[in-house]
Amino acid sequence: MSTHARIAVLASGGGTNLQALIDRFNGDPAAPARVELVVGSRAGIGALERAERAGIDAVALEARTLGPEAFGRALAEALDAHRIDLMVLAGWLQLVPGEVVRRFHGRMINVHPALLPAFGGHGMYGMRVHRAVIESGVRVSGATVHFVDEAYDEGAIIAQWPVPVLPGDTPEALAARVLAVEHRILPLAVEALVRPPEMRQEPAGAPLAFDLVDAPAPADASIDRTMHLPNASAVAGDTALVEGGAASQ
């Protein structure tokens, strides 16, 4: 039996959220999860370079080149070969084949750079999201971690954290503040999902909030209080992905 949840990270860009997961889990033998596979949407992207530096198996799968059926088969084979327990989409821009989504129901999550259900859906990714947020005139954006289903950005929400939209913001400036929160909220959501329910508790005396003006990455316990774990349990089952720390296949 595995002693940790085996994670596959799917990425299409520089891989900074991937790095946050590597930093959180791969350097600690006692961690409840570990990144075991990185799938890039094309060769040469930063996420694959980060995987190579960390000694993590990686593969580039270009859906447009392979075609939908071959892409789906290649992705499923890579996941099987690495006995993956949890899929994490971290800046992944390709459509995950329906058969993979169904097979990993309750075991596939995504991080989105806005407070869903606002500013989500088909075509809403990257700077498009931040541009739409600013143009809408809203005062608060944020980051969302949610389960993946067969509709864009409509899976059950696991965790969210707000980020202010400041006067004179550019999409790039807002993106940088949101990304800092993504780097914290995504590893914490993963850890919450892979730990047994009885281990999901917050440290005593932890801070309740963070300064919305400067919008630093929030304290761990602050995010813990925003996690909708009953909602997650309804989708993924009332036990962790890991029996005693990790699921095995």
Secondary structure in CASP SS format (residue, H / E / C, confidence):
PFRMAT SS
TARGET T0000
AUTHOR 0000-0000-0000
METHOD secondary structure of the structure
MODEL  1
M C 1.00
S C 1.00
T C 1.00
H C 1.00
A E 1.00
R E 1.00
I E 1.00
A E 1.00
V E 1.00
L E 1.00
A E 1.00
S C 1.00
G C 1.00
G C 1.00
G C 1.00
T H 1.00
N H 1.00
L H 1.00
Q H 1.00
A H 1.00
L H 1.00
I H 1.00
D H 1.00
R H 1.00
F H 1.00
N H 1.00
G C 1.00
D C 1.00
P C 1.00
A C 1.00
A C 1.00
P C 1.00
A E 1.00
R E 1.00
V E 1.00
E E 1.00
L E 1.00
V E 1.00
V E 1.00
G E 1.00
S C 1.00
R C 1.00
A C 1.00
G C 1.00
I C 1.00
G H 1.00
A H 1.00
L H 1.00
E H 1.00
R H 1.00
A H 1.00
E H 1.00
R H 1.00
A H 1.00
G C 1.00
I C 1.00
D E 1.00
A E 1.00
V E 1.00
A E 1.00
L C 1.00
E C 1.00
A H 1.00
R H 1.00
T H 1.00
L H 1.00
G C 1.00
P H 1.00
E H 1.00
A H 1.00
F H 1.00
G H 1.00
R H 1.00
A H 1.00
L H 1.00
A H 1.00
E H 1.00
A H 1.00
L H 1.00
D H 1.00
A H 1.00
H C 1.00
R C 1.00
I C 1.00
D C 1.00
L E 1.00
M E 1.00
V E 1.00
L E 1.00
A C 1.00
G C 1.00
W C 1.00
L C 1.00
Q C 1.00
L C 1.00
V C 1.00
P C 1.00
G H 1.00
E H 1.00
V H 1.00
V H 1.00
R H 1.00
R H 1.00
F C 1.00
H C 1.00
G C 1.00
R C 1.00
M E 1.00
I E 1.00
N E 1.00
V E 1.00
H E 1.00
P C 1.00
A C 1.00
L C 1.00
L C 1.00
P C 1.00
A C 1.00
F C 1.00
G C 1.00
G C 1.00
H C 1.00
G C 1.00
M C 1.00
Y C 1.00
G H 1.00
M H 1.00
R H 1.00
V H 1.00
H H 1.00
R H 1.00
A H 1.00
V H 1.00
I H 1.00
E H 1.00
S H 1.00
G C 1.00
V C 1.00
R C 1.00
V E 1.00
S E 1.00
G E 1.00
A E 1.00
T E 1.00
V E 1.00
H E 1.00
F E 1.00
V C 1.00
D C 1.00
E C 1.00
A C 1.00
Y C 1.00
D C 1.00
E C 1.00
G C 1.00
A C 1.00
I E 1.00
I E 1.00
A E 1.00
Q E 1.00
W E 1.00
P E 1.00
V E 1.00
P E 1.00
V C 1.00
L C 1.00
P C 1.00
G C 1.00
D C 1.00
T C 1.00
P H 1.00
E H 1.00
A H 1.00
L H 1.00
A H 1.00
A H 1.00
R H 1.00
V H 1.00
L H 1.00
A H 1.00
V H 1.00
E H 1.00
H H 1.00
R H 1.00
I H 1.00
L H 1.00
P H 1.00
L H 1.00
A H 1.00
V H 1.00
E H 1.00
A H 1.00
L H 1.00
V H 1.00
R C 1.00
P C 1.00
P H 1.00
E H 1.00
M H 1.00
R C 1.00
Q C 1.00
E C 1.00
P C 1.00
A C 1.00
G C 1.00
A C 1.00
P C 1.00
L C 1.00
A C 1.00
F C 1.00
D C 1.00
L C 1.00
V C 1.00
D C 1.00
A C 1.00
P C 1.00
A C 1.00
P C 1.00
A C 1.00
D H 1.00
A H 1.00
S H 1.00
I H 1.00
D H 1.00
R C 1.00
T C 1.00
M C 1.00
H C 1.00
L H 1.00
P H 1.00
N H 1.00
A H 1.00
S H 1.00
A H 1.00
V H 1.00
A H 1.00
G C 1.00
D C 1.00
T C 1.00
A C 1.00
L C 1.00
V C 1.00
E C 1.00
G C 1.00
G C 1.00
A C 1.00
A C 1.00
S C 1.00
Q C 1.00
END
